[in-house]
Amino acid sequence: MDEVIADVIPKFLKLYNRDFGTALDIEQTPGKEVFELIPEDVNRKWYEYINEPGFFRDLEPIADSREVVKKLHEKYDLYIVSAAMEFRNSLQDKYDWLRDHFPFIDWKHIIFCGNKIVNVDILIDDRIRNFVDFDGRKLLFSSPHNLLITEYERVNNWKEVAEKLL
């Protein structure tokens, strides 16, 4: 979900800039994780944000994700798979967020897990660790942290996903 259908980066930047009064710009740093750009002495604050109840609840959907996911849902047996177990408060936040923004996906098509060990035909993800041992078609959804990775089929936005899959 995060950085594929849910735009988590602006939320991090907003909280960081609010608390530290410093403009943090990750768009200009391809290949870096957001936490790699934060001064070491305040880096733990980053993890506090993620673990706060409600952090994942009010994220904005990635541009065009709702429309394209709806069309994919009509064409394919679509599942939302999210590693929601890493941050304990994210489970409820993510479920409620999906209900608000993707109400056409019923609860039987939502999988919250630790490792994304799913047997599906296509996996759209921003993290290549989720492609390990996955035998289907791998679509790497662009995010600043993965912009230097070249060994996977890339989609830069949901319009490109639609071009490839619809």
Backbone as a printed PyTorch tensor [residue, N CA C, xyz], in Angstrom:
tensor([[[  0.8170,  -1.1940,   0.0000],
         [  0.0000,   0.0000,   0.0000],
         [  0.8630,   1.2620,   0.0000]],

        [[  1.7910,   1.3330,   0.9580],
         [  2.5940,   2.5440,   1.1320],
         [  3.4840,   2.7670,  -0.0860]],

        [[  3.4240,   3.9470,  -0.6140],
         [  4.1930,   4.3920,  -1.7690],
         [  3.7670,   3.7100,  -3.0670]],

        [[  2.6260,   3.0250,  -3.0430],
         [  2.0590,   2.4440,  -4.2520],
         [  0.6350,   2.9780,  -4.4460]],

        [[ -0.2140,   2.8040,  -3.4410],
         [ -1.5440,   3.4280,  -3.5140],
         [ -1.7230,   4.4980,  -2.4350]],

        [[ -0.9150,   4.4550,  -1.3910],
         [ -0.9980,   5.4370,  -0.3010],
         [  0.2780,   6.2680,  -0.2860]],

        [[  0.1240,   7.5770,  -0.3530],
         [  1.2670,   8.4830,  -0.4630],
         [  1.8030,   8.8560,   0.9160]],

        [[  2.7220,   8.0520,   1.4130],
         [  3.2360,   8.1950,   2.7730],
         [  4.3050,   9.2890,   2.9010]],

        [[  5.0410,   9.5590,   1.8480],
         [  6.1700,  10.4880,   1.9330],
         [  5.7450,  11.9010,   2.3280]],

        [[  4.7000,  12.4770,   1.7290],
         [  4.3040,  13.8250,   2.1690],
         [  3.9450,  13.9050,   3.6540]],

        [[  3.3850,  12.8430,   4.2070],
         [  3.0410,  12.8440,   5.6340],
         [  4.3120,  12.9030,   6.4760]],

        [[  5.3130,  12.0980,   6.1250],
         [  6.5940,  12.1510,   6.8230],
         [  7.1910,  13.5480,   6.7590]],

        [[  7.2190,  14.1130,   5.5650],
         [  7.8180,  15.4310,   5.3880],
         [  7.0770,  16.4910,   6.1900]],

        [[  5.7630,  16.4290,   6.1850],
         [  4.9580,  17.3980,   6.9280],
         [  5.2690,  17.3330,   8.4250]],

        [[  5.2960,  16.1350,   8.9910],
         [  5.5760,  15.9780,  10.4230],
         [  7.0050,  16.3930,  10.7550]],

        [[  7.9460,  15.9750,   9.9140],
         [  9.3490,  16.3230,  10.1520],
         [  9.5450,  17.8370,  10.1000]],

        [[  8.9970,  18.4590,   9.0600],
         [  9.1450,  19.9070,   8.9200],
         [  8.4540,  20.6410,  10.0550]],

        [[  7.3100,  20.1280,  10.5090],
         [  6.6000,  20.7340,  11.6420],
         [  7.4470,  20.6850,  12.9130]],

        [[  8.0500,  19.5340,  13.1770],
         [  8.7770,  19.3440,  14.4290],
         [ 10.1790,  19.9370,  14.4290]],

        [[ 10.7920,  20.0410,  13.2530],
         [ 12.1880,  20.4790,  13.2240],
         [ 12.4100,  21.7550,  12.4260]],

        [[ 11.3680,  22.2890,  11.8070],
         [ 11.4740,  23.5470,  11.0910],
         [ 12.4840,  23.5370,   9.9710]],

        [[ 12.7420,  22.3700,   9.4110],
         [ 13.7270,  22.2190,   8.3530],
         [ 13.0530,  21.6360,   7.1250]],

        [[ 13.2400,  22.2560,   5.9930],
         [ 12.6710,  21.7170,   4.7600],
         [ 13.4910,  20.5150,   4.3220]],

        [[ 12.8540,  19.3920,   4.2340],
         [ 13.5090,  18.1580,   3.8070],
         [ 12.9660,  17.8140,   2.4350]],

        [[ 13.8350,  17.6470,   1.4580],
         [ 13.4160,  17.3740,   0.0930],
         [ 14.0360,  16.0660,  -0.3660]],

        [[ 13.2210,  15.0440,  -0.5110],
         [ 13.7640,  13.7560,  -0.9360],
         [ 13.6680,  13.5450,  -2.4360]],

        [[ 12.9240,  14.3690,  -3.1260],
         [ 12.7920,  14.2080,  -4.5710],
         [ 14.1470,  14.3190,  -5.2740]],

        [[ 15.0810,  15.0370,  -4.6910],
         [ 16.3670,  15.2620,  -5.3250],
         [ 17.4180,  14.2350,  -4.9200]],

        [[ 16.9920,  13.1760,  -4.2480],
         [ 17.9490,  12.1870,  -3.7690],
         [ 17.5290,  10.7760,  -4.1810]],

        [[ 17.6290,  10.4420,  -5.4650],
         [ 17.2590,   9.1060,  -5.9050],
         [ 18.0940,   8.0310,  -5.2240]],

        [[ 17.4470,   6.9330,  -4.8980],
         [ 18.1330,   5.8000,  -4.3070],
         [ 18.2640,   5.8470,  -2.8050]],

        [[ 17.7990,   6.8930,  -2.1820],
         [ 17.9070,   7.0250,  -0.7250],
         [ 16.5530,   6.8270,  -0.0660]],

        [[ 16.5760,   6.1710,   1.0870],
         [ 15.3940,   6.0760,   1.9350],
         [ 15.2360,   7.4030,   2.6610]],

        [[ 14.0140,   7.7330,   3.0080],
         [ 13.7720,   8.9940,   3.7020],
         [ 14.5940,   9.0630,   4.9830]],

        [[ 14.6400,   7.9740,   5.7480],
         [ 15.3590,   8.0070,   7.0210],
         [ 16.8560,   8.2270,   6.8400]],

        [[ 17.3850,   7.9560,   5.6490],
         [ 18.8000,   8.1930,   5.3910],
         [ 19.1150,   9.6830,   5.2270]],

        [[ 18.0950,  10.4920,   5.0230],
         [ 18.2840,  11.9190,   4.7910],
         [ 18.1100,  12.7490,   6.0470]],

        [[ 17.7230,  12.1120,   7.1210],
         [ 17.4470,  12.8210,   8.3680],
         [ 18.7030,  12.8070,   9.2380]],

        [[ 19.0250,  13.9120,   9.8580],
         [ 20.1850,  13.9290,  10.7480],
         [ 20.0910,  12.8240,  11.8010]],

        [[ 21.2060,  12.1980,  12.0690],
         [ 21.2380,  11.0400,  12.9620],
         [ 20.6850,  11.3410,  14.3530]],

        [[ 20.9060,  12.5440,  14.8480],
         [ 20.4760,  12.8480,  16.2110],
         [ 18.9500,  12.9380,  16.3590]],

        [[ 18.2180,  13.0430,  15.2600],
         [ 16.7530,  13.0670,  15.3460],
         [ 16.1110,  11.9050,  14.5880]],

        [[ 16.9270,  10.9740,  14.1460],
         [ 16.4170,   9.8920,  13.3070],
         [ 15.3590,   9.0380,  13.9940]],

        [[ 15.4610,   8.7970,  15.2790],
         [ 14.4750,   7.9570,  15.9730],
         [ 13.0820,   8.5690,  15.9450]],

        [[ 12.9790,   9.8680,  15.8120],
         [ 11.6800,  10.5330,  15.7380],
         [ 10.8720,   9.9880,  14.5600]],

        [[ 11.5680,   9.6570,  13.5020],
         [ 10.9530,   9.0880,  12.3120],
         [ 10.1340,   7.8460,  12.6530]],

        [[ 10.7180,   6.9740,  13.4590],
         [ 10.0360,   5.7350,  13.8360],
         [  8.8870,   6.0000,  14.8090]],

        [[  8.9960,   7.0630,  15.5770],
         [  7.8790,   7.4450,  16.4440],
         [  6.6750,   7.8490,  15.5960]],

        [[  6.9140,   8.5870,  14.5280],
         [  5.8010,   8.9660,  13.6440],
         [  5.0680,   7.7340,  13.1300]],

        [[  5.8180,   6.7950,  12.6060],
         [  5.2250,   5.5960,  12.0080],
         [  4.4060,   4.8120,  13.0250]],

        [[  4.8350,   4.8140,  14.2540],
         [  4.1670,   4.0250,  15.2880],
         [  3.0220,   4.7600,  15.9900]],

        [[  2.8080,   6.0120,  15.6590],
         [  1.6980,   6.7490,  16.2670],
         [  0.3710,   6.2300,  15.7290]],

        [[ -0.6250,   6.0430,  16.6130],
         [ -1.9620,   5.7050,  16.1130],
         [ -2.4390,   6.8150,  15.1660]],

        [[ -2.9860,   6.4200,  14.0370],
         [ -3.5070,   7.3760,  13.0770],
         [ -2.5310,   7.8090,  12.0050]],

        [[ -1.2550,   7.4340,  12.1220],
         [ -0.2850,   7.8790,  11.1210],
         [ -0.7150,   7.4730,   9.7110]],

        [[ -1.1520,   6.2490,   9.5360],
         [ -1.5040,   5.7350,   8.2140],
         [ -2.9540,   6.0450,   7.8260]],

        [[ -3.7090,   6.6200,   8.7210],
         [ -5.1450,   6.7970,   8.5190],
         [ -5.4990,   7.9130,   7.5450]],

        [[ -4.7160,   8.9760,   7.4970],
         [ -5.1000,  10.1270,   6.6810],
         [ -4.1580,  10.3950,   5.5080]],

        [[ -3.5110,   9.3650,   5.0130],
         [ -2.6390,   9.5270,   3.8540],
         [ -3.4820,   9.8020,   2.6130]],

        [[ -2.9050,  10.5330,   1.6950],
         [ -3.5770,  10.7730,   0.4210],
         [ -3.3290,   9.5840,  -0.5110]],

        [[ -4.3120,   9.2190,  -1.3100],
         [ -4.0700,   8.1840,  -2.3280],
         [ -3.0930,   8.6960,  -3.3850]],

        [[ -2.2920,   7.8150,  -3.9150],
         [ -1.3900,   8.1460,  -5.0200],
         [ -2.2650,   8.5340,  -6.2210]],

        [[ -1.8190,   9.5070,  -6.9760],
         [ -2.5710,  10.0020,  -8.1330],
         [ -3.0180,   8.8560,  -9.0420]],

        [[ -4.2770,   8.8800,  -9.4070],
         [ -4.9110,   7.9360, -10.3350],
         [ -5.0450,   6.5150,  -9.8030]],

        [[ -4.6040,   6.2590,  -8.5760],
         [ -4.6610,   4.8820,  -8.0670],
         [ -6.0870,   4.3750,  -7.9200]],

        [[ -6.9760,   5.1810,  -7.4090],
         [ -8.3610,   4.7180,  -7.2110],
         [ -9.0110,   4.2970,  -8.5250]],

        [[ -8.8910,   5.1350,  -9.5310],
         [ -9.5290,   4.8450, -10.8120],
         [ -8.9370,   3.5940, -11.4650]],

        [[ -7.6140,   3.4980, -11.4720],
         [ -6.9680,   2.3640, -12.1370],
         [ -7.1840,   1.0800, -11.3390]],

        [[ -7.0670,   1.1440, -10.0270],
         [ -7.2960,  -0.0550,  -9.2150],
         [ -8.7320,  -0.5430,  -9.3920]],

        [[ -9.6780,   0.3590,  -9.4870],
         [-11.0750,  -0.0380,  -9.7120],
         [-11.2160,  -0.7940, -11.0370]],

        [[-10.5770,  -0.2900, -12.0860],
         [-10.6250,  -0.9760, -13.3840],
         [ -9.9030,  -2.3200, -13.3320]],

        [[ -8.7810,  -2.3670, -12.6320],
         [ -8.0710,  -3.6430, -12.4670],
         [ -8.9430,  -4.6420, -11.7000]],

        [[ -9.6270,  -4.1490, -10.6870],
         [-10.5370,  -4.9700,  -9.8810],
         [-11.6490,  -5.5680, -10.7480]],

        [[-12.1200,  -4.8000, -11.7270],
         [-13.1700,  -5.2780, -12.6250],
         [-12.6430,  -6.3140, -13.6110]],

        [[-11.3630,  -6.2600, -13.9320],
         [-10.7680,  -7.1700, -14.9220],
         [-10.0960,  -8.3920, -14.2850]],

        [[ -9.5100,  -8.2180, -13.1140],
         [ -8.7180,  -9.2680, -12.4660],
         [ -9.3050,  -9.6260, -11.1000]],

        [[ -8.8520, -10.7360, -10.5620],
         [ -9.1380, -11.1000,  -9.1710],
         [ -8.0790, -10.3940,  -8.3320]],

        [[ -8.3620,  -9.1770,  -7.9230],
         [ -7.3820,  -8.2810,  -7.3360],
         [ -7.3640,  -8.3820,  -5.8050]],

        [[ -6.1590,  -8.3950,  -5.2590],
         [ -5.9540,  -8.3930,  -3.8120],
         [ -5.0530,  -7.2160,  -3.4450]],

        [[ -5.3200,  -6.6340,  -2.3010],
         [ -4.4130,  -5.6560,  -1.7060],
         [ -3.6130,  -6.4150,  -0.6610]],

        [[ -2.3010,  -6.3870,  -0.7950],
         [ -1.4100,  -7.0750,   0.1390],
         [ -0.5070,  -6.0190,   0.7560]],

        [[ -0.5080,  -5.9480,   2.0830],
         [  0.3060,  -4.9400,   2.7520],
         [  1.0150,  -5.5550,   3.9580]],

        [[  2.2730,  -5.2050,   4.1010],
         [  3.0470,  -5.6350,   5.2660],
         [  2.6680,  -4.7420,   6.4430]],

        [[  1.4520,  -4.9090,   6.9110],
         [  0.9060,  -4.0330,   7.9600],
         [  1.2660,  -4.4970,   9.3630]],

        [[  2.0020,  -5.5450,   9.4920],
         [  2.2950,  -6.0960,  10.8100],
         [  3.5250,  -5.4670,  11.4560]],

        [[  4.3320,  -4.7800,  10.6860],
         [  5.5710,  -4.2040,  11.2190],
         [  5.3010,  -3.0970,  12.2390]],

        [[  4.2790,  -2.3020,  11.9810],
         [  3.9250,  -1.1980,  12.8740],
         [  2.5210,  -1.4670,  13.3900]],

        [[  2.4030,  -1.8110,  14.6640],
         [  1.1720,  -2.3800,  15.1950],
         [ -0.0610,  -1.5150,  15.0300]],

        [[  0.0770,  -0.2140,  15.0410],
         [ -1.0820,   0.6520,  14.8660],
         [ -1.5000,   0.7850,  13.4020]],

        [[ -0.6560,   0.3570,  12.5010],
         [ -0.9720,   0.5280,  11.0850],
         [ -2.0760,  -0.4150,  10.6170]],

        [[ -2.2590,  -1.5180,  11.2740],
         [ -3.2440,  -2.5080,  10.8290],
         [ -4.6440,  -1.9030,  10.7460]],

        [[ -5.1160,  -1.3190,  11.8110],
         [ -6.4470,  -0.7140,  11.8020],
         [ -6.4870,   0.5190,  10.9060]],

        [[ -5.4400,   1.3480,  10.9690],
         [ -5.3830,   2.5370,  10.1150],
         [ -5.5080,   2.1610,   8.6390]],

        [[ -4.7590,   1.1600,   8.2350],
         [ -4.7470,   0.7660,   6.8250],
         [ -6.0890,   0.1620,   6.4100]],

        [[ -6.6710,  -0.6310,   7.2740],
         [ -7.9800,  -1.2070,   6.9560],
         [ -9.0220,  -0.0890,   6.7780]],

        [[ -9.0680,   0.8410,   7.7200],
         [-10.0220,   1.9490,   7.6340],
         [ -9.7400,   2.8330,   6.4180]],

        [[ -8.4820,   3.0500,   6.1060],
         [ -8.0960,   3.8440,   4.9440],
         [ -8.6000,   3.1830,   3.6620]],

        [[ -8.4210,   1.8720,   3.5670],
         [ -8.9170,   1.1480,   2.3910],
         [-10.4320,   1.2550,   2.2710]],

        [[-11.1340,   1.1470,   3.3770],
         [-12.6020,   1.2720,   3.3630],
         [-13.0250,   2.6370,   2.8120]],

        [[-12.2800,   3.6890,   3.1730],
         [-12.6010,   5.0380,   2.7100],
         [-12.2660,   5.2620,   1.2370]],

        [[-11.0930,   4.8210,   0.8230],
         [-10.6010,   5.1640,  -0.5070],
         [-10.8160,   4.0850,  -1.5680]],

        [[-10.9630,   2.8480,  -1.1610],
         [-11.1470,   1.7360,  -2.0940],
         [-12.3010,   0.8470,  -1.6090]],

        [[-13.4890,   1.4130,  -1.4340],
         [-14.6000,   0.6650,  -0.8450],
         [-15.0670,  -0.5180,  -1.6910]],

        [[-14.6970,  -0.5560,  -2.9500],
         [-15.0820,  -1.6530,  -3.8460],
         [-14.2660,  -2.9200,  -3.5970]],

        [[-13.2120,  -2.8310,  -2.7970],
         [-12.4170,  -4.0180,  -2.4560],
         [-12.9390,  -4.5610,  -1.1360]],

        [[-13.5230,  -5.7600,  -1.1840],
         [-14.0950,  -6.3130,   0.0440],
         [-13.0100,  -6.9050,   0.9360]],

        [[-13.3500,  -7.1250,   2.1810],
         [-12.3850,  -7.5730,   3.1860],
         [-11.7270,  -8.8960,   2.8270]],

        [[-12.3790,  -9.7210,   2.0210],
         [-11.8010, -11.0160,   1.6290],
         [-10.6710, -10.8540,   0.6200]],

        [[-10.5050,  -9.6510,   0.0940],
         [ -9.4450,  -9.3840,  -0.8700],
         [ -8.3800,  -8.4430,  -0.3100]],

        [[ -8.2590,  -8.4230,   1.0060],
         [ -7.2330,  -7.6410,   1.6920],
         [ -6.4020,  -8.6020,   2.5320]],

        [[ -5.0990,  -8.5720,   2.3290],
         [ -4.1880,  -9.4400,   3.0700],
         [ -3.1750,  -8.5630,   3.7940]],

        [[ -3.2170,  -8.5980,   5.1210],
         [ -2.2090,  -7.9210,   5.9330],
         [ -1.2540,  -8.9920,   6.4380]],

        [[  0.0260,  -8.7580,   6.2560],
         [  0.9980,  -9.8000,   6.5640],
         [  2.3210,  -9.1800,   7.0050]],

        [[  3.2810, -10.0410,   7.2890],
         [  4.6420,  -9.6080,   7.5600],
         [  5.4260,  -9.6640,   6.2610]],

        [[  5.6340, -10.8650,   5.7500],
         [  6.2870, -11.0500,   4.4550],
         [  5.2280, -11.2720,   3.3880]],

        [[  5.4500, -10.6950,   2.2320],
         [  4.4870, -10.8370,   1.1380],
         [  4.7820, -12.1100,   0.3540]],

        [[  4.4540, -13.2320,   0.9590],
         [  4.6480, -14.5160,   0.2990],
         [  3.3050, -14.9290,  -0.3010]],

        [[  2.9950, -14.3460,  -1.4350],
         [  1.7240, -14.6030,  -2.0960],
         [  1.9760, -15.2830,  -3.4380]],

        [[  1.0460, -16.1240,  -3.8060],
         [  1.1170, -16.8350,  -5.0730],
         [  0.1040, -16.2020,  -6.0170]],

        [[  0.5310, -15.1450,  -6.7000],
         [ -0.3240, -14.4110,  -7.6190],
         [  0.4050, -14.2760,  -8.9570]],

        [[ -0.2890, -13.7750,  -9.9530],
         [  0.3060, -13.6380, -11.2770],
         [  1.1330, -12.3610, -11.4330]],

        [[  0.6730, -11.2740, -10.7970],
         [  1.3220,  -9.9710, -10.9400],
         [  1.4360,  -9.3430,  -9.5560]],

        [[  2.5980,  -8.7630,  -9.2670],
         [  2.7970,  -8.0430,  -8.0090],
         [  3.3280,  -6.6560,  -8.3380]],

        [[  2.5930,  -5.6430,  -7.8940],
         [  3.0290,  -4.2580,  -8.0530],
         [  3.5180,  -3.8070,  -6.6860]],

        [[  4.7830,  -3.4390,  -6.5940],
         [  5.3510,  -3.0850,  -5.2940],
         [  6.4800,  -2.0850,  -5.4900]],

        [[  6.7870,  -1.3420,  -4.4270],
         [  7.9070,  -0.4050,  -4.4670],
         [  9.1630,  -1.0040,  -3.8390]],

        [[  9.0410,  -2.1530,  -3.2110],
         [ 10.1580,  -2.7810,  -2.5000],
         [ 10.5710,  -4.0700,  -3.2000]],

        [[ 11.8250,  -4.1200,  -3.6590],
         [ 12.2710,  -5.3210,  -4.3630],
         [ 12.3890,  -6.5210,  -3.4330]],

        [[ 12.4960,  -6.3080,  -2.1200],
         [ 12.5430,  -7.4450,  -1.1920],
         [ 11.2730,  -8.2900,  -1.3070]],

        [[ 10.1770,  -7.6850,  -1.7560],
         [  8.9330,  -8.4240,  -1.9130],
         [  8.8870,  -9.2390,  -3.1980]],

        [[  9.8920,  -9.0620,  -4.0690],
         [  9.9850,  -9.8400,  -5.2970],
         [ 10.8200, -11.1090,  -5.1150]],

        [[ 11.5230, -11.2170,  -4.0020],
         [ 12.3560, -12.3970,  -3.7510],
         [ 11.4520, -13.6240,  -3.6720]],

        [[ 11.7970, -14.6500,  -4.3900],
         [ 11.0290, -15.9070,  -4.4420],
         [  9.6360, -15.7320,  -5.0300]],

        [[  9.3640, -14.6150,  -5.6760],
         [  8.0870, -14.4190,  -6.3550],
         [  8.2780, -14.7640,  -7.8240]],

        [[  7.4460, -15.6470,  -8.3400],
         [  7.6370, -16.1470,  -9.7000],
         [  6.8060, -15.4370, -10.7630]],

        [[  5.8750, -14.5860, -10.3580],
         [  5.0150, -13.9110, -11.3250],
         [  5.6620, -12.6720, -11.9170]],

        [[  4.8480, -11.8940, -12.5900],
         [  5.3140, -10.6430, -13.2040],
         [  5.5120,  -9.6030, -12.1150]],

        [[  6.6960,  -9.0280, -12.0940],
         [  7.0760,  -8.0530, -11.0730],
         [  7.0470,  -6.6580, -11.6800]],

        [[  6.2060,  -5.7730, -11.1230],
         [  6.1630,  -4.3830, -11.5670],
         [  6.6570,  -3.5110, -10.4180]],

        [[  7.7990,  -2.8700, -10.6260],
         [  8.3870,  -2.0090,  -9.6010],
         [  7.7770,  -0.6210,  -9.7260]],

        [[  7.0160,  -0.2220,  -8.6990],
         [  6.3690,   1.0850,  -8.6870],
         [  7.3820,   2.1180,  -8.2020]],

        [[  7.6160,   3.1340,  -9.0080],
         [  8.6530,   4.1200,  -8.7040],
         [  8.3900,   4.8780,  -7.4100]],

        [[  9.4490,   4.9900,  -6.6420],
         [  9.4930,   5.7680,  -5.4140],
         [ 10.9400,   6.2420,  -5.2840]],

        [[ 11.1760,   7.3740,  -4.6240],
         [ 12.5530,   7.8770,  -4.5670],
         [ 13.5890,   6.8310,  -4.1510]],

        [[ 13.2460,   5.9630,  -3.2130],
         [ 14.2300,   4.9980,  -2.7160],
         [ 14.6090,   3.9400,  -3.7470]],

        [[ 13.7990,   3.7350,  -4.7930],
         [ 14.1220,   2.6600,  -5.7380],
         [ 14.4870,   3.1610,  -7.1370]],

        [[ 14.7050,   4.4570,  -7.2980],
         [ 14.9160,   5.0150,  -8.6320],
         [ 16.2100,   4.5480,  -9.3110]],

        [[ 17.1550,   4.0320,  -8.5660],
         [ 18.4140,   3.5610,  -9.1730],
         [ 18.3730,   2.0800,  -9.5230]],

        [[ 17.3070,   1.3990,  -9.1790],
         [ 17.1610,  -0.0350,  -9.4690],
         [ 16.6930,  -0.1920, -10.9060]],

        [[ 17.4120,  -1.0210, -11.6720],
         [ 17.1110,  -1.1500, -13.1020],
         [ 16.7340,  -2.5590, -13.5390]],

        [[ 16.7980,  -3.5350, -12.6550],
         [ 16.6140,  -4.9130, -13.1120],
         [ 15.1700,  -5.4140, -13.0980]],

        [[ 14.2120,  -4.5280, -12.8990],
         [ 12.8050,  -4.9250, -12.8840],
         [ 12.0010,  -4.0680, -13.8490]],

        [[ 10.8940,  -4.6120, -14.2980],
         [  9.9650,  -3.8350, -15.1110],
         [  9.3930,  -2.7290, -14.2250]],

        [[  9.5060,  -1.4940, -14.6770],
         [  9.1470,  -0.3400, -13.8580],
         [  7.8460,   0.2930, -14.3430]],

        [[  7.0680,   0.7530, -13.3640],
         [  5.9210,   1.6140, -13.6420],
         [  6.1060,   2.8670, -12.7980]],

        [[  6.0100,   4.0210, -13.4280],
         [  6.2610,   5.2810, -12.7370],
         [  5.0210,   5.8830, -12.1070]],

        [[  3.8530,   5.4310, -12.5420],
         [  2.6010,   5.9770, -12.0420],
         [  1.4700,   5.0210, -12.4210]],

        [[  0.2660,   5.3520, -11.9810],
         [ -0.8720,   4.4570, -12.2320],
         [ -1.3470,   4.5000, -13.6720]],

        [[ -1.0770,   5.5710, -14.3890],
         [ -1.4140,   5.5950, -15.8220],
         [ -0.5700,   4.5740, -16.5790]],

        [[  0.6840,   4.4250, -16.1910],
         [  1.5310,   3.4100, -16.8180],
         [  1.0640,   2.0040, -16.4360]],

        [[  0.6030,   1.8270, -15.2250],
         [  0.0410,   0.5270, -14.8210],
         [ -1.1420,   0.2150, -15.7280]],

        [[ -2.0200,   1.1850, -15.9340],
         [ -3.1850,   0.9770, -16.7920],
         [ -2.7650,   0.6100, -18.2160]],

        [[ -1.7610,   1.2840, -18.7500],
         [ -1.2950,   0.9790, -20.1080],
         [ -0.8000,  -0.4580, -20.2250]],

        [[ -0.1520,  -0.9560, -19.1840],
         [  0.4240,  -2.2980, -19.2210],
         [ -0.5980,  -3.4020, -18.9310]],

        [[ -1.5790,  -3.1110, -18.1000],
         [ -2.4430,  -4.1900, -17.6030],
         [ -3.9070,  -4.1110, -18.0330]],

        [[ -4.3300,  -2.9990, -18.5860],
         [ -5.7480,  -2.8910, -18.9860],
         [ -5.9140,  -2.9580, -20.4980]]])
